[in-house]
Amino acid sequence: MAKFLIELPKEFKFSTDIPIRITDLNYGGHVGNDTILSIIHEARAQFLQQYGYSEKDLGGVETIMSNVVINYKSEIFYGDVVNVSVAVANVSRVSFDMVYLLRKNQEKVVAEAQTGMVCFDYVRKKVVSIPGEVKNRFSK
């Protein structure tokens, strides 16, 4: 199967360290694919929090993930600390992508990921526009 190309930005303005717990391991003795998704979810939450946002309140609107791509590069084990760099890309009227670069030991790339995020009204079950303040912040 061909890998999906993730276009990494030249600069990431946010990163966070996430330690690997024993419960993050799968039957192969390394971090499972579901854990990588949880790690990028945590990094996304921390990224948004730095602006005073959350997935449930992004400048007055909520978000929903429309897609995810993860390209695995190397194994991660118990005791490793994963540094996750996060950036926003492809901002449109209603959606944006979040790009993630995961490294261990501050250098070895273990995964690259991208999530498509859409602004969504859960009550009306409809896509809504990104608030102007958010669009301006994420477009910089």
Sequence and secondary structure as in RCSB ss.txt:
>XXXX:A:sequence
MAKFLIELPKEFKFSTDIPIRITDLNYGGHVGNDTILSIIHEARAQFLQQYGYSEKDLGGVETIMSNVVINYKSE
IFYGDVVNVSVAVANVSRVSFDMVYLLRKNQEKVVAEAQTGMVCFDYVRKKVVSIPGEVKNRFSK
>XXXX:A:secstr
         S  SEEEEEE  GGGB TTSSB HHHHHHHHHHHHHHHHHTTT BTTBBTTBEEEEEEEEEEE S 
  TT EEEEEEEEE   SSEEEEEEEEEETTTEEEEEEEEEEEEEETTTTEE    HHHHHHHH 
